[in-house]
Amino acid sequence: MSKAFGIVNFAGRNVNVEGMQMYRPLGAFSFLGRYRVVDFPISNMTNSGIDHIQVYIRRKPRSLVEHLGTGRHYNINSKRGRLQVLFSETGVDNSLYNNDIAAFQENIECIEKVPYPYVVIAPSYMIYTMDYSTLLQEHIDSGADITLLYHSVDNAKEAFLNCYTLNLNRQKGVLSIEENHGNAKNKNIFMDTYVMKKELFLELIHKAKSLSSMYTLVDVVNSQCTELNVRAHSHRGYFASITDFKSYYNANISLIDYKVADTLFTDNWPIYTRTNDSCPTQYYESANVRKSVISNGCQIEGTVESSVIGRGCTIKEGAVVKNSVILPGVEIGKDVHVENQVVDKNARLIRMKEIVSDPDNPGYVKRSDIL
């Protein structure tokens, strides 16, 4: 598909994963042991034939830049393809001004130079698969000015509370974009994904700046719903929105179930990521692993149940890990019991023998911490 270029937008203003976001942008979060969250929108684009991709970063760029590299591991065409990492330095001390419109305005020349007539904009904090070539063709055939992607859910009262919803008419025209206040269980969750012409995108950037310095892309599109032909496209399949700590934990744990994972990972739609050369995981005689996702390079001597274990972790003899998400390089010491936790990268749990939290309120162990 040569008609569109892609933009991976950084997390919106309602997104805050307490603790973990101190160290890296949300797109760089480890996911399911092997991936980073940003791998999903980029893989969707490259699988859809989009070879020119811009990734916007607001703060703490190091880990994400290291992971993205040249973009070659995303199967981007080496001759005409390009992965650009673009930064926003506007209003770093005040996040109200450091929004996506400010980032687009700051890098407006990079957008203007792209030789494609359409743009597909996807978020860096949502997990789903989508063929954007189909979405683009539907957008062109419909004659719409803007097409928005949404997912219908029946649990909006307790989930997706930091997301936006689409108010639609019977013809799937978008009447307005509203915040989800949890006042109804059935909602059309906006997946922060847009398709439009590049010229219109540039017009919206300038219009947003003229209306308010705090306007984001969703704000300016919402303001134009009565002026433009804004249509909606329904998404099917697995969908997770990582907008807070609990949603990050739940998204990882939910994919331990093979039937659920089968709705996200398919043979004809690979999710690309940066690979690491390391040995296979070693399971010792004392190891007892059930219903878990274990990455390579680990040493498992203890018990692991219903958990996600990242690369290069060590689970010592007598240790028990249940219902937890363990990021790469973590050591769980002898006879340590860890349950309902997210343990950040390179932490060492060796002296505290019981680290257990309520299942409805999972705990967090800081990066490189020693307990």
Disulfide bonds with the S-S distance in Angstrom:
none
